[in-house]
Every structure is written in structure tokens, then in C-alpha cells.
Amino acid sequence: MARDLSAVDVHTDDLEDYRVTETGWYAVDDGNRVVLGPFESLAECESAIRDRQQTLKRH
């Protein structure tokens, strides 16, 4: 079953914590693992989360 995703704004100080190389908005699962991103805005990240949830519901 798909895990819940939430948007996180990753700053330079947090790059290592999320194991990413770029700052920006990321969709992370309930285990704080990055699933999607980076995005330039919260709106873009939330849109990608909704799109992914819709795709997973169809399968």
C-alpha cells in the first residue's frame, strides 16, 4: 500500500538529512524518504503529490 506523502522545504543545512543534493521542495513519505522532487514551490510539490496519488489509485 502507498505511504502518505507530505511536502518538505529542504534547506542547505538539511540536504544531508534527506540525502539530496539540491535545495527545494520535496515529497517525502512517512519514513522521511524523498519520493519526488525537487520542486521550486510548495504548489508544484503538492500538485505532484496529488498526481502520484491519483496514478496509484488507478493501479
N, C-alpha and C positions, 0 to 999 in steps of 0.2 A: 504494500500500500504506500502511496506517496506521502512524504512527510510534509508538514506545514512549512511554508516559506515565509520569510519576513525580509524587509528591506533594511540594510545597514549601510550607513555612510562611513566608509573606511578612510581614515586619515593616515598621513605618513607614519605616525607613531604606532599605528595598528596593523601595518602591512604584514609584518611577520606573524602576528597573531592569527590572521586569516589566510596566511600562506599565499598571498597575492603580491604582484609587483607594481601595481598601479593603484593610485587613489581613486575613489569614486563610489558610486552606489552599487551594492551587490545584493543579490538574493541569496540568503543563507537558509539552510534547513534547521530543524530544531536541535541539531547537534553542532550548530555554528560552522558547518561546512559550506563553502561557497558553491552555489549551483549555477548561478547566472551572473554575468557582469564582466567588466564594469560598465556602468551607465553614467551619463552626465548629470542626470536629475532623478529625484525621487519619483516623479511621474513616469519617466521611462522605465525605471526599475519595477514599479508597481504594475505597469502595463505588461511587461514581460512575464511577471509572476502570474497575472490573470490569464495570459495566453497559454502559458505552460499548464496551468490547472485545467483549462478547457481542453487542451490536447490530451492530457492524461485521463480525463473523464470519458473521452470518446473511445479510448482503447481498453 
